[in-house]
């Protein structure tokens, strides 16, 4: 599924690399938990694995394709098709409704939309139910939700259409204990 080879990454203008990873391989179907102290590069690594960032040296391959070998638009299209990401800052569009934020993935990826057996809207509604957001919230703007509710919308958006890879950066940081356990079960089922 994922291969990292001789990876070196430095933020623009930085004197030293913030990540050096000689080798990392993750087989399909595996669940990997990345743990480390704040500032150690976890989010940076996840950005590299998702193709949001590109390595300075080395290779990061998803299903055999190196992210660095693709132009920005092709990376974006590949990510939309194959990767569901729950960003640390959620990256919801504040002026869109909850439902439209989840459906955004299917608007960018015909492949993910086609994987929704009963159609994208039914899939989005099903995921919103599974993350514990009631129908009364689905037509509200994303910026009208609590932080915990926004995090659950971001999770539903990442999971719609069954992506090959799901990357979640601190996916339960804004959830209470009961929601956290249900949410982790949902992620582990993905």
N, C-alpha and C positions, 0 to 999 in steps of 0.2 A: 504494500500500500504506500508506505513512505520510506524514502531512503535519504539519508543525509551523509554526505561524503566530504571530508576535509573542509568543513564549513568555517568561515571566518567572517565576522560581521562587526563593523564599527559604525557608530552613528556619524552622519556627516559632520566634519570638523573635529571629530574626536581624534586624539593622538594614539589611542590604543584600541584594540579590539575589545568589545564587551562580551562577545561569544566566540569560543573556539571549540568546535565539536568534531573530533576526528571521524566518528562513525556512529550512526544511529539508524536502526532498521525497525519498522513497525509493520507487522503482518496485518492483513485485512481481518476484520472481526475482533481485533484486540482492543481492550480498553487500557489507556495509559493515564496515570495520574502523575502530574508534574508538581513537585513540591520543592520549595526553597524560600529563603528569606526575601523580604521586599527588596527590590532593586537588583536582584541577581541575574535578571535577563529572561525570566519565564515568559512574559508578554512579548518580548522581542522574538524569542524562539517560536512562539505560537504564530506570530505575524509572518515569520519566514516560512513556517510549514504551510500556512494558508496562502502563500503567494502575495500577501499584502506588502511585504518587504522582500527585497532580493539581496542575496548574499554578495559580499564583496569578493570572496573567493569560495571555491568549492561548489557543491551541487546540492540542491534540495529537489528531490523528484517525488511527484505524486503520480502513482500508477505508471511509472517509467518516464514521465515527461518532466524535464527540468524547468522550473518556473523561470529561470533566467534566460532560457531559450525562447521565451515568448515576449512579444511586444505587450505593452500595458493593456491595450484593449483585449487582446487574446487571453492574457492572464485573468482579466476581470471576467470574461465569458467562461473560462474554464472553472474559475472559482464559483461562479453562479451555478454552473452545472453540477459540480462535484463536491463542494465544500459548504457545510453549514457552520457559520461562526456566531458564537455569542461573545460579542466584544465586551471588554471590561466596562466601557462607557455606553454600551448598548447600541449606539448609532441608529436609533430610531429617527424617522423623519417626524418632527414634532407636529407638523400641520396635517399629517395624515391620520386617519382613524386607526384604531387598534387593528381591525380586520385588514385594512389596506396596507398597513405595515407588514403584516404576515404575508399577504398576497404579493407583495413587492418581489419576493424571491421568484415566484412563478411568472411574473411579468418579465423578469430578466432572463429566465431560463425555461425554454419550451420543454426541455428534458425533464426538469423537476415538475413542471405543470402536468406533463403527460403521465408521470408516476402517481399522480393523485387519482386513485381508482374511481371515485365518485365526483371528481372535479376539484379544482383548487379551492373553491369557496367552502365546500363541505369538509375538505381536509383541514383548512384553516380553522374552521369552527370546531372540529373535533380536537385539534391540538389546543385551542384556547380553553376548551372544557377540561382537557387533561392537565393543563397548568393551573387550573383553578380560577380562571377569569370568567365571570358570568356574562351571559348575552347582553345584559344591560350596559356593559362597558364596551362592547365591540364597536359601537358607532361613535365613541368618544375619541377626541384627539389624543394622541400619545402624550402630549405635554400636559394633559389634564389628569394623568395617572400618578399614583405614588411611585417611588423608586422601585419598590418590590414588584409592583404590577408591571412597570416598564421592563424589568428584567425578565419576567415571564413572557411578555410579548416577544422580546428578543429571542428567547428560547424557542418559542413556537415558530418564529420566522426561520431560525436555523434548521429546524427539524422537518419543515414541510418538504414534501417531495422526496424524502428518503435519500439524502446525500450520502456518498460513499464515505466521506470523512466529516466528523463533527468535531469542531474545536471550540471549547468553552473556557474562557478566561475569567476565573473567579465567578463561576456561574451562580453561586448561592450567596454571594456577599450581602445581598439586600433582603434575604428571605428569613423568616422565622423558622424555628426548628421543625414544625409540622410540614410546612411548605418545602423546606429544604429536603427532607427525607423523600417526599413524593416526587419532587423535581429530580433528585438524583436517581430514583428508580426509573423515571421516564428517560433520562439520559442513558442509563445503562441498558435500556431496552432498545435504544436507537441503533 
